[in-house]
């Protein structure tokens, strides 16, 4: 037994891209594939986790991937598809036949099936659905009908229920029936005669209670349920807030139609956080290391072009003060300080606000709190940094008025930075646009324009003291 | 029954800060607290989730919070503490007596107890530990000994095991023993006679198998286990990669000493993502809406001061070219375009790279891939944007050389932006510093300095064609 365990963990280490022997392992696989030595490949990959097979795919050519994929057990095929990155998945599914796809689908839960089918062109999807049993294809069709990113799309239809009027014995029978198809049963949902959700029973309670006990007696009525149309971000925030392990999904009449488990939520939390961080910088929300370069460029360059436009606006503001600059060249050297610090202070504000929106701490009930806080921070930052910078300029350049001009411009720009940084995402949210979208570009544009305007404007007004 | 369910869900809505009746609800609570009407308060809050009570705390004064806290059931008290924000928790625990704290601790799992105790000053912690049973205090002391953010800190010591030489009956008996203290048992861990982890049995398999079956027969040997000293980020990435629901934690000899469930991981994923996004912008990793303003200012201003220094460096670079600028003032108006776009392109690169590091897609085995990709993107972005900008300048200003100078400077700066953006986080990671730390400030500093230098440098070389 000890031997067996060792062997397995040793194997796991093998498909680790960090390990020294990994390159050798890959070239071995490549040779076996080109020799079409299915038998030895199967031996080598026996027991490997589908997620690791997908990692291995990164270092193979498409033809090699397909060969490997086809010799995997059907169940592993399904999980390998689920674990593929979205861009690989789409082109990979194109290569597979309708039969190959439908054969794998029996081995995964309905939410995963729905996920995979959403990556097929609709004609091929219809063919795959026609290949499934009537019951399965009906279930999947109805799930595909739910709004994307809704609780309905996220849920699995594999769950066990028992009626509140039954006894524990019936509950155990129901679990036994489901146990074969469902890998992870942790609780049984309790419904009334019409299927309306009433509560749940943790699996251990069900099994440890005498079998003649009434279900109602051991039902936990504090059950969490989501309507199928609730947004996945709200689902995730509720799971986090209440430390849920699983929750039910109900239809308009309150009848249970699915369940969501915390592992589904894990992916959403990760996704939403990645989305925020990437969108803020003006990068497409799903850019990954494996995204083809031209696609990355195409998406990023859109925002850089927007940025180019905003940069021309700042440039026009500066051009407006060309006369002043030509008289007092030192202004050109100090411009970047005022604008640059404003940009970074604005980025700080926008980041904090976006993060608070994402975690649900900030909403329309308390947006004012956040803006007021950022404003106060802007004033304080502005006082400190404006004073420090003003004094430094005074000491270095020996001109008090110049110090005052820089300091004041910086003070004003810090306040503008904090207001823009906090208001932009809140306004976007109110307009039902993702608050993170390219926000750092918009915020730095504002702080550039305002920074240049106030600094050069003040300098123009007090020009005679600066020369 | 229907009535009861309705009532509960109605109540849940009540502690929703978004609801219209919330303000009224809070003022009702405040009145009852000032009247010290514990009976009616208990009725109003009966069945409320501790997480909601904590939400309510945000709108109460400390004295009111304490009054409410003290009338909660002990179990809810414990969960309320666990759900508090870290900053509130520390000062809240100061107000509670040693007895109050130790009484709540019996109701939560060891990982949560350890978490709470880490917020106590060590003298008070010792008193609380002395108040607990010997077994409990030993367990918690040993867990507090694990490194912060390690698997050992994260794990719960509440789990059920069975020896591989036993039969299913023994497994069920063990679960029954544990079932009273542990809320969520989903599997039983299988060990050899020395406690060395061998595998696990899902709870449903245990209960649905005839009780005389040998444990070995239904054991699943593909069990995931972490050494106690493994970093929590690695734990989270493994959970995500393999869609785990739970995993074991083992000591140096491979004996099981705890288990981690996916709900613990959810918090880490959220935390790590927040950390990245906030650190990148130069905001403290744990700044929240509720962080006191002065604390926020103190932490943010450190990075703004760093930014001030880098801004002075850029300013010095510009000052170096004062003569050229005084002759050709238009340069001052175009400077921000070259530097600004470089800054945003660099932010795009750094964001993508940091995100890939966090998700585990990028590591030391393939850092070169990421840098090469970003470099290529930099070249392509530079070609496109350099050409566009150069042409625009040529058409607007009617000077071909000026267009070429701006376009070339932008091309070079885009490449520098992509290299800095991708290398800075990788180098920080290699130095074992968080790759996200204030990276946007460092990257924009580099693109500012290089942008100004190349643009003004080229302009100086070709000055005679620009006047």
Interface residues (C-beta under 8 A of the other chain):
Chain A: X1 X2 X4 X5 X8 X17 X18 X22 X47 X49 X51 X83 X164 X172 X175 X176 X179 X183 X184 X185 X186 X192 X196 X198 X199 X202 X203 X204 X205 X207 X208 X216 X221 X222 X239 X240 X241 X242 X243 X244 X245 X261 X262 X263 X265 X266 X267 X269 X270 X273 X274 X276 X277 X278 X280 X281 X282 X283 X287 X288 X289 X290 X293 X294 X296 X297 X300 X301 X303 X304 X305 X307 X308 X310 X311 X312 X314 X315 X316 X318 X319 X322 X325 X326 X329 X330 X331 X332 X333 X334 X335 X336 X337 X339 X340 X341 X343 X344 X345 X347 X348 X350 X351 X352 X354 X355 X356 X359 X361 X362 X363 X364 X365 X366 X369 X370 X373 X376 X377 X380 X381 X384 X385 X388 X389 X392 X440 X441 X444 X448 X452
Chain B: X1 X2 X4 X5 X8 X17 X18 X22 X47 X49 X51 X83 X164 X172 X175 X176 X179 X183 X184 X185 X186 X192 X196 X198 X199 X202 X203 X204 X205 X207 X208 X216 X221 X222 X239 X240 X241 X242 X243 X244 X245 X261 X262 X263 X265 X266 X267 X269 X270 X273 X274 X276 X277 X278 X280 X281 X282 X283 X287 X288 X289 X290 X293 X294 X296 X297 X300 X301 X303 X304 X305 X307 X308 X310 X311 X312 X314 X315 X316 X318 X319 X322 X325 X326 X329 X330 X331 X332 X333 X334 X335 X336 X337 X339 X340 X341 X343 X344 X345 X347 X348 X350 X351 X352 X354 X355 X356 X359 X361 X362 X363 X364 X365 X366 X369 X370 X373 X376 X377 X380 X381 X384 X385 X388 X389 X392 X440 X441 X444 X448 X452
